[in-house]
């Protein structure tokens, strides 16, 4: 009976360490994915705004490898 109690203790410690390892990996991974998603959404909104501006007849100038709105040089889209 004494050996069974030790085995249960080792089993519980092993299970707890596996759960801790999974949480230690998944929480930073989810945080990274969430921040990447937010940056991608912002970038798509910028592209959409620039596209609507160009389609509505807005003038565009090229400045340093980027396309910029002529009326506002702060709104630029980098060429890929």
Kinemage of the C-alpha trace (Angstrom):
@kinemage 1
@onewidth
@group {chain A} dominant
@subgroup {mainchain}
@vectorlist {calphas} color= white
{ca unk a 1} P 0.000 0.000 0.000
{ca unk a 2} L 2.873 2.376 0.717
{ca unk a 3} L 4.145 2.050 -2.865
{ca unk a 4} L 0.720 2.869 -4.297
{ca unk a 5} L 0.614 6.190 -2.429
{ca unk a 6} L 4.013 7.166 -3.834
{ca unk a 7} L 2.917 6.251 -7.335
{ca unk a 8} L -0.178 8.446 -7.004
{ca unk a 9} L 1.972 11.349 -5.807
{ca unk a 10} L 4.333 10.989 -8.780
{ca unk a 11} L 1.367 10.677 -11.134
{ca unk a 12} L -0.245 13.828 -9.709
{ca unk a 13} L 3.008 15.813 -9.964
{ca unk a 14} L 3.512 14.645 -13.553
{ca unk a 15} L -0.054 15.607 -14.493
{ca unk a 16} L 0.302 19.021 -12.887
{ca unk a 17} L 3.583 19.675 -14.675
{ca unk a 18} L 2.066 18.692 -18.044
{ca unk a 19} L -0.873 21.063 -17.485
{ca unk a 20} L 1.520 23.832 -16.432
{ca unk a 21} L 3.652 23.271 -19.535
{ca unk a 22} L 0.621 23.411 -21.819
{ca unk a 23} L -0.582 26.656 -20.200
{ca unk a 24} L 2.904 28.175 -20.342
{ca unk a 25} L 3.004 27.558 -24.092
{ca unk a 26} L -0.590 28.364 -25.046
{ca unk a 27} L -1.067 31.666 -23.216
{ca unk a 28} L 1.868 33.462 -24.922
{ca unk a 29} L 0.897 31.873 -28.245
{ca unk a 30} L -2.657 33.197 -27.971
{ca unk a 31} L -1.363 36.634 -27.000
{ca unk a 32} L 0.971 36.694 -30.032
{ca unk a 33} L -1.826 35.595 -32.358
{ca unk a 34} L -4.166 38.255 -30.983
{ca unk a 35} L -1.641 41.065 -31.446
{ca unk a 36} L -0.803 39.868 -34.976
{ca unk a 37} L -4.513 39.793 -35.782
{ca unk a 38} L -4.987 43.358 -34.525
{ca unk a 39} L -2.065 44.629 -36.630
{ca unk a 40} L -3.420 42.825 -39.713
{ca unk a 41} L -6.886 44.331 -39.246
{ca unk a 42} L -5.394 47.836 -38.945
{ca unk a 43} L -3.298 47.270 -42.084
{ca unk a 44} L -6.339 46.064 -44.035
{ca unk a 45} L -8.326 49.119 -42.949
{ca unk a 46} L -5.513 51.350 -44.230
{ca unk a 47} L -5.441 49.529 -47.572
{ca unk a 48} L -9.227 49.760 -47.845
{ca unk a 49} L -9.228 53.490 -47.116
{ca unk a 50} L -6.468 54.073 -49.680
{ca unk a 51} L -8.276 51.945 -52.277
{ca unk a 52} L -11.544 53.861 -51.833
{ca unk a 53} L -9.627 57.138 -52.117
{ca unk a 54} L -7.968 56.066 -55.377
{ca unk a 55} L -11.204 54.660 -56.833
{ca unk a 56} L -13.032 57.914 -56.088
{ca unk a 57} L -10.512 59.784 -58.248
{ca unk a 58} L -8.046 60.945 -55.629
{ca unk a 59} L -4.580 61.898 -56.805
{ca unk a 60} L -1.652 59.713 -55.755
{ca unk a 61} L 2.068 60.498 -55.729
{ca unk a 62} L 5.003 58.126 -55.356
{ca unk a 63} L 7.365 59.028 -52.556
{ca unk a 64} L 10.320 56.856 -51.576
{ca unk a 65} L 8.842 53.589 -52.850
{ca unk a 66} L 5.450 54.258 -51.289
{ca unk a 67} L 2.201 55.526 -52.724
{ca unk a 68} L 0.867 58.553 -50.849
{ca unk a 69} L -2.277 60.620 -51.062
{ca unk a 70} L -1.539 63.919 -52.716
{ca unk a 71} L -3.552 65.938 -50.212
{ca unk a 72} L -2.023 64.197 -47.187
{ca unk a 73} L 1.519 62.869 -47.316
{ca unk a 74} L 1.054 61.137 -43.969
{ca unk a 75} L -1.313 58.533 -45.489
{ca unk a 76} L 1.003 56.239 -47.440
{ca unk a 77} L 0.973 52.595 -48.492
{ca unk a 78} L 4.271 50.777 -48.948
{ca unk a 79} L 4.716 48.917 -52.214
{ca unk a 80} L 5.509 45.252 -51.856
